Amino acid sequence: MDTFIEKIVHKQKDIIDYLKILAIFIGGLTVIMASFYFLGQAFLCTIVIILAGYGGWFLITSTNTEFEYSFTNNFMDVDKIIAQRKRKRVVSLDIKDFDVFAKATDENIAKYNSNNSFKKVYVSTNKKNDELYFVVYKDKETGKAMLFFEPDDRMIEVIKKYIPQKVAL
């Protein structure tokens, strides 16, 4: 029997996102004010205002991020969706290649990442979520990596089904 589960998680904006939005807003206002000062012509200023407004809207909405988890049989794919316009594959893993799957508590993270040498990939609403789990897997670039994500109960059951000996809950 085939298994297919999907879940979409909306990333909460953090301080960096709000600073980007503020910088885009200030930059847009600066461009508009400069166009009035240097161009002076109503038609050209109108064009600059429209372009600055569209560019600002495009950049600000690009801070809206979602992550999609897809489980197909024993494969897990994680995609990053930016403003519902662009999709980028974050990671594609075989569940059987996981070294460990556990709840992301300070004790568990310290136990499996004793020397802080792992690459950490967060694909969740935020880094301080109570429902955060992690997997340790072999990364092609850095050797070992930790993926932090928010599986639902169905996903946890699928992982337990395929790798019960590597689940540390």
SVG drawing of the C-alpha trace seen along z (x, -y; Angstrom):
<svg xmlns="http://www.w3.org/2000/svg" viewBox="-2 -70 35 72">
<polyline fill="none" stroke="black" stroke-width="0.4" points="0.0,0.0 1.4,-3.4 1.6,-6.2 1.2,-9.9 1.0,-12.7 1.4,-16.4 1.5,-19.3 2.0,-23.0 3.5,-25.1 3.5,-28.9 6.7,-30.5 6.1,-33.3 7.8,-36.6 10.8,-37.3 12.6,-40.5 14.8,-40.1 11.7,-39.9 10.2,-43.1 13.5,-44.9 13.5,-43.9 10.0,-45.3 11.0,-48.5 14.0,-48.9 12.0,-48.2 9.4,-50.8 12.0,-53.4 13.8,-52.7 10.6,-53.0 9.8,-56.4 13.3,-57.6 13.0,-56.6 9.7,-58.4 11.0,-61.6 14.1,-61.6 12.0,-61.3 10.0,-64.4 13.2,-66.3 15.3,-65.2 12.7,-64.5 10.1,-67.2 7.8,-66.0 4.5,-64.6 4.5,-61.8 7.9,-60.5 7.2,-60.8 4.0,-58.8 5.9,-56.1 8.5,-56.0 5.7,-55.9 4.0,-52.9 7.3,-51.0 8.4,-51.7 5.0,-50.6 5.0,-47.4 8.7,-46.7 8.0,-47.3 4.9,-45.1 6.8,-42.3 9.7,-42.5 7.5,-42.8 5.3,-39.8 8.5,-37.8 8.9,-37.7 5.8,-35.4 7.2,-31.9 5.7,-28.5 7.2,-25.0 5.6,-21.9 6.4,-18.5 5.6,-15.6 5.9,-12.0 5.6,-9.4 6.2,-5.9 9.6,-6.2 10.7,-9.5 10.4,-12.9 10.6,-16.1 10.6,-19.6 9.9,-22.5 10.1,-26.2 7.3,-28.3 7.9,-32.0 4.8,-34.2 3.0,-31.4 5.0,-32.4 8.2,-30.4 9.0,-26.9 12.4,-25.7 13.4,-22.2 15.1,-22.4 15.8,-18.7 14.8,-15.3 15.5,-12.4 15.0,-8.7 13.5,-8.1 15.5,-4.9 18.7,-7.0 17.8,-9.0 20.2,-8.4 17.7,-9.5 14.2,-11.1 13.4,-12.8 11.4,-15.6 13.5,-18.8 14.2,-19.3 17.4,-20.8 18.5,-17.4 17.9,-15.6 19.6,-18.2 22.6,-18.2 22.7,-14.4 22.8,-14.0 24.8,-17.2 27.4,-17.2 30.1,-19.2 27.7,-21.6 29.2,-20.5 26.0,-19.7 24.4,-22.0 21.0,-23.0 18.0,-23.4 14.8,-25.0 11.7,-24.4 9.1,-25.3 6.9,-28.2 9.7,-29.3 12.7,-28.0 11.1,-27.9 8.0,-25.8 6.9,-23.2 5.9,-20.8 9.3,-20.8 11.0,-17.5 14.4,-16.9 16.1,-14.3 19.8,-13.7 20.8,-12.7 23.8,-12.6 24.3,-15.8 26.3,-15.7 28.0,-19.0 28.6,-19.1 28.6,-15.5 25.8,-15.5 22.8,-17.8 19.8,-18.3 16.4,-19.1 14.0,-20.8 10.3,-20.5 6.8,-20.1 5.3,-16.8 1.7,-15.9 0.6,-12.7 0.2,-10.9 3.8,-11.7 5.2,-10.6 3.4,-7.3 4.8,-6.8 8.3,-7.5 7.8,-5.1 6.6,-2.5 9.6,-2.7 12.4,-3.2 11.1,-2.2 14.7,-1.5 15.8,-5.1 12.9,-6.9 13.8,-8.4 10.5,-9.9"/>
</svg>
